[in-house]
């Protein structure tokens, strides 16, 4: 009989994700943000003004989670909202002044945690992991 925990790819990947998320959260809590807050802000820094659906697609977060997190970020003035000129029903989100002031620190923490993880896993294994994870994409 198979062990449903040890043999389940989804279980193993989800557990690894939660462990990695905790590592990032410990670092980001020093500036009052969570890893998922930081992911949204980094998406905005890298892509510029974006719709919530674009952020959800980039981060893999559900639309409802992105909606909740962007409300929190807006309330604390980390991001701005404005109507999307191409779709009156949609909003474009962009980094607010408060987020821009933290940009260097967000990137520093991101690099710090990534370097720590990469020290634990050989470069060849990281490349192989990325290749394998890229196969887990929704089709259609």
TORGU-634770 format. One record per residue: residue in three letters; x, y, z of N, C-alpha, C in turn. Coordinates in steps of 0.001 Angstrom, whole numbers, padded with zeros to 6 digits, always signed. Layout:
ALAXYZXYZXYZ ...
***
This chain:
UNK+000845-001189+000000+000000+000000+000000+000885+001245+000000 UNK+000555+002214-000842+001295+003450-000907+001011+004321+000310 UNK+002029+005077+000701+001855+006037+001779+001324+007331+001152 UNK+000100+007761+001491-000492+008924+000833+000242+010233+001116 UNK+001065+010264+002140+001828+011478+002436+003145+011456+001676 UNK+003913+010406+001832+005233+010325+001204+005164+010203-000313 UNK+004115+009601-000837+004017+009348-002273+003240+010414-003049 UNK+002660+011378-002372+001824+012371-003044+002642+013611-003426 UNK+002779+013838-004718+003541+014981-005205+002938+016285-004678 UNK+001623+016410-004781+000956+017631-004324+001201+017909-002850 UNK+001148+016877-002036+001380+017034-000602+002799+017532-000352 UNK+003769+016890-001017+005172+017252-000816+005472+018674-001281 UNK+004952+019051-002469+005191+020394-003003+004520+021443-002108 UNK+003285+021179-001691+002572+022129-000821+003287+022289+000518 UNK+003754+021190+001089+004470+021266+002374+005769+022052+002220 UNK+006484+021827+001116+007724+022571+000877+007417+024055+000695 UNK+006346+024353-000002+005951+025752-000196+005654+026425+001144 UNK+004918+025750+002002+004598+026340+003317+005858+026556+004145 UNK+006806+025621+004086+008060+025804+004831+008837+026999+004297 UNK+008921+027118+002977+009623+028242+002370+008915+029557+002689 UNK+007605+029543+002660+006828+030732+003000+007135+031195+004429 UNK+007263+030246+005358+007592+030608+006752+008970+031263+006840 UNK+009930+030774+006057+011272+031375+006057+011184+032821+005572 UNK+010489+033050+004458+010323+034417+003951+009563+035287+004958 UNK+008500+034753+005543+007691+035540+006477+008501+036016+007681 UNK+009393+035171+008179+010235+035588+009317+011062+036815+008961 UNK+011529+036885+007738+012340+038023+007304+011478+039262+007039 UNK+010350+039064+006373+009503+040207+006015+008769+040802+007214 UNK+008572+040014+008284+007830+040559+009421+008547+041750+010042 UNK+009862+041841+009848+010618+042974+010373+010204+044305+009753 UNK+009611+044253+008561+009128+045489+007940+007602+045516+007869 UNK+006963+044611+008597+005512+044638+008721+004737+044060+007551 UNK+005387+043247+006746+004722+042632+005602+004844+041120+005667 UNK+004028+040457+004876+004150+039005+004718+004805+038723+003375 UNK+005172+037487+003190+005761+037069+001915+004802+037336+000764 UNK+003526+037035+000950+002568+037248-000134+002362+038734-000415 UNK+002381+039568+000623+002330+041019+000381+003525+041426-000488 UNK+004702+040937-000100+005925+041288-000823+005873+040783-002265 UNK+005323+039606-002486+005218+039072-003849+004388+040006-004727 UNK+003293+040496-004183+002434+041405-004944+003192+042690-005278 UNK+003885+043239-004284+004625+044475-004528+005747+044275-005535 UNK+006454+043159-005450+007517+042884-006412+006933+042757-007826 UNK+005786+042111-007944+005123+042034-009260+004858+043432-009810 UNK+004394+044334-008948+004105+045703-009398+005381+046449-009752 UNK+006445+046239-008986+007722+046880-009322+008239+046374-010668 UNK+008114+045082-010891+008668+044469-012097+007803+044674-013340 UNK+006491+044662-013172+005577+044721-014317+004897+046074-014490 UNK+004985+046928-013484+004276+048204-013552+002817+048001-013197 UNK+001997+049022-013424+000572+048919-013073-000051+047660-013662 UNK-000783+046942-012817-001331+045640-013211-002720+045448-012643 UNK-003483+044624-013311-004797+044205-012802-004597+043083-011782 UNK-005594+042918-010929-005542+041831-009943-005430+040474-010636 UNK-006110+040299-011756-006047+039003-012450-004631+038703-012933 UNK-003904+039742-013349-002517+039547-013783-001629+039155-012601 UNK-001853+039801-011469-001074+039474-010265-001370+038048-009822 UNK-002640+037664-009858-003016+036299-009485-002321+035285-010391 UNK-002289+035563-011681-001647+034641-012626-000144+034554-012369 UNK+000501+035682-012096+001946+035692-011867+002336+034982-010574 UNK+001553+035187-009522+001907+034650-008207+001348+033260-007952 UNK+000329+032860-008696-000334+031589-008425-001330+031681-007280 UNK-001556+032894-006785-002536+033103-005717-003933+033168-006324 UNK-004935+032799-005544-006307+032894-006036-006703+034366-006146 UNK-007693+034621-006993-008167+035995-007164-008684+036554-005837 UNK-009387+035712-005059-009917+036204-003775-008789+036543-002795 UNK-007705+035778-002819-006562+036074-001953-005893+037371-002387 UNK-005708+037555-003685-005114+038796-004193-006009+039980-003827 UNK-007307+039806-003946-008242+040880-003601-008094+041268-002132 UNK-008059+040280-001260-007927+040543+000179-006591+041215+000495 UNK-005520+040695-000078-004185+041242+000203-004012+042649-000357 UNK-004572+042905-001539-004443+044251-002102-005286+045259-001326 UNK-006386+044806-000755-007158+045708+000128-006328+046083+001346 UNK-005640+045095+001916-004769+045374+003066-003649+046338+002669 UNK-003012+046074+001536-001925+046934+001080-002418+048346+000773 UNK-003611+048457+000208-004194+049780-000063-004484+050527+001232 UNK-005066+049814+002177-005426+050428+003469-004186+051004+004159 UNK-003054+050357+003985-001807+050815+004619-000950+051655+003666 UNK-001560+052042+002533-000938+052940+001546+000333+052378+000896 UNK+000389+051059+000728+001494+050442-000010+001203+050408-001508 UNK-000077+050529-001870-000384+050551-003284-001512+051514-003583 UNK-001589+051880-004855-002619+052797-005347-003492+052051-006350 UNK-004718+052516-006457-005669+051970-007418-006144+053091-008315 UNK-006287+052762-009588-006906+053721-010505-007668+052922-011548 UNK-008677+053530-012153-009443+052806-013178-008554+052416-014350 UNK-008810+051245-014882-008101+050781-016071-008709+051498-017276 UNK-007915+052272-018006-008477+053027-019135-009020+052134-020255 UNK-008607+050871-020291-009086+049969-021340-010311+049165-020919 UNK-010669+049217-019626-011822+048460-019117-012349+049181-017883 UNK-013461+049853-018032-014035+050647-016946-014390+049858-015702 UNK-014538+048541-015835-014879+047716-014666-013654+047321-013856 UNK-012485+047391-014479-011255+046916-013830-010463+048073-013230 UNK-009562+047710-012321-008662+048681-011716-007228+048271-011992 UNK-006377+049273-012114-004944+049026-012202-004335+049339-010846 UNK-003500+048437-010391-002805+048611-009124-001373+049011-009412 UNK-000845+049904-008599+000556+050289-008733+001129+050513-007338 UNK+002435+050436-007250+003109+050615-005960+002935+052056-005487 UNK+002550+052195-004225+002420+053513-003627+003760+054001-003084 UNK+003785+055247-002649+005023+055841-002138+005611+055047-000980 UNK+004751+054531-000117+005245+053760+001023+005974+052500+000559 UNK+005439+051849-000459+006083+050645-001008+007382+051010-001706 UNK+007368+052094-002461+008573+052524-003167+009698+052774-002161 UNK+009338+053313-000990+010333+053543+000054+010927+052267+000614 UNK+010219+051162+000460+010691+049863+000963+011271+048970-000135 UNK+011265+049451-001361+011657+048604-002494+013025+047967-002290 UNK+014021+048753-001937+015368+048203-001759+015392+047135-000673 UNK+014656+047368+000400+014607+046392+001503+013881+045122+001075 UNK+012805+045251+000310+012087+044075-000199+013009+043216-001060 UNK+013744+043852-001952+014658+043120-002828+015825+042529-002037 UNK+016279+043240-001006+017374+042723-000171+016927+041449+000536 UNK+015734+041474+001121+015214+040296+001819+015006+039153+000833 UNK+014441+039457-000303+014220+038441-001335+015541+037764-001715 UNK+016566+038566-001960+017881+038024-002331+018496+037232-001180 UNK+018349+037722+000046+018893+037047+001223+018314+035644+001390 UNK+017001+035538+001330+016354+034237+001517+016675+033315+000347 UNK+016653+033846-000865+016996+033010-002020+018424+032496-001924 UNK+019351+033343-001501+020747+032909-001354+020860+031830-000286 UNK+020122+031983+000809+020149+030988+001885+019644+029643+001381 UNK+018556+029651+000641+017998+028404+000101+018962+027796-000916 UNK+019547+028628-001764+020470+028131-002783+021744+027545-002162 UNK+022153+028035-000999+023314+027440-000326+023005+026019+000123 UNK+021748+025753+000415+021334+024429+000882+021118+023441-000270 UNK+020879+023970-001452+020575+023120-002602+021562+023457-003711 UNK+022218+022466-004254+023206+022675-005323+022565+023358-006529 UNK+023349+024181-007234+022843+024904-008405+022218+023964-009427 UNK+022848+022845-009675+022302+021886-010645+020949+021367-010176 UNK+020824+021148-008870+019539+020682-008333+018477+021768-008424 UNK+018861+023028-008202+017914+024143-008332+017425+024226-009777 UNK+018341+024157-010729+017961+024215-012142+017014+023063-012478 UNK+017317+021885-011970+016465+020716-012215+015097+020906-011552 UNK+015082+021448-010343+013823+021710-009635+012965+022687-010440 UNK+013559+023780-010924+012815+024754-011724+012259+024109-012988 UNK+013069+023260-013606+012623+022571-014827+011427+021669-014520 UNK+011517+020933-013444+010430+020030-013065+009172+020819-012707 UNK+009336+021882-011903+008175+022667-011494+007505+023351-012681 UNK+008267+023686-013709+007678+024320-014885+006740+023354-015625 UNK+006891+022060-015381+006005+021079-016010+004625+021052-015365 UNK+004549+021586-014154+003276+021587-013427+002532+022866-013772 UNK+001960+022891-014943+001220+024046-015441-000175+023574-015823 UNK-001154+024414-015567-002495+024040-016052-002533+024094-017566 UNK-003151+023113-018163-003274+023071-019618-004694+023486-020001 UNK-004764+024287-021050-006077+024649-021593-006609+025913-021159 
***
